């Protein structure tokens, strides 16, 4: 008994401490994120597109209909139970069937379901109408990042990867993240689109099933390897809008945010022109022979943008992530082994494939890892070596 009383007192103290911690303002220091999740948000966002507003309205109409049915059905049931209970002297009726009741409880639900379906049909059909798009973008899902390719419309030819910002990954790994509104939603390269234009998003995946979801636009579409799906949105105001991969896609599912930056038409045109200049400047000749220092310098940037989140800046890795500093594959004189790892991945996707990088980028990052930290091998991998390995 004494032990049980002591346990109760301990649990009471823990409960009070927990309540005090939850009541502390510092615990809830973050604010609602414009274009993203809200603090204590329970309702669907009305969002920044007509589609999201239509879905919000449809949601509440369906909720009200279901609530009215719930109240009526259970109200009648509990009224009948209470008012006709045996203790008040009521006796059960003795009957077998009623044609009128059978017809009523068949026809009435049928009419209700047909009515609900009719209201939803307009919105569902509109969700699937991806015709007459002003801009078509392919969103390719990778473990764990997004690749965006502008296929049609202004900005055609632009392509880039969008990855969780390194500083946010470091905060997550520390276990003590800062109280910031966009925690785990900041990316290095957001998807940029113009306002008031119909944007068609084609989704696919390179490895496992992912899902492209931006609640503020009312869109969610699976990205499936080997399949092409599509959805669309029309942002009605400029700003930053956030989403995430909405399909459990592996151990770093939480580190796969979506950031859509909506610009005015003038600002978007300027952005697209600038990006095309950058792409032209980055266009590499895979036949070019690079010097070791130049490749290492280029590889350091590629490593920081794509590899550092898992393998860390010191190359030591963490937990199940293998280190690249001192790795036998990295130190091996047979460079084709490391090239194969980057092109194909390994360990059942724990190390994803990086074939989406250019030949020069892969050659540079391999050369960087072979000549950084304690890996002073002096070995060099040229873009032509990667080209040969792709064949």
Secondary structure, 3 states (H helix, E strand, C coil): CHHHHHHHHHHHHHHHHHHHHHHCHHHHCCCCCCCCCCCCCCCCCCCCCHHHHHHHHHHHHHHHHHHHHHHHHHHHHHHHHHHCCHHHCCCCCCCCCCHHHHHHHHHHHHHHHHHHHHHHHHHHHHHHCCCCCCEEEEEEEECCEEEEEEEECCCCCCEEEECECHHHHHHHHHCCCCCCCCCCCCECCCEEEECCCCEEEEEEECCCCEEEEEHHHCEEEEECECCCEEEEECCCCCEEEEEEECCCCCCCHHHCEEEEEEECHHHHHHHHHHHHHHHHHHCCCCCCCCCHHHHHHHHHHHHHHHCHHHHCCCCCCECCECCCCCCHHHHCCCHHHHHHHHHHCECCCCECCCCCCCHHHHHHHHHHHHCCCCCCCCCCCCHHHHHHHHC
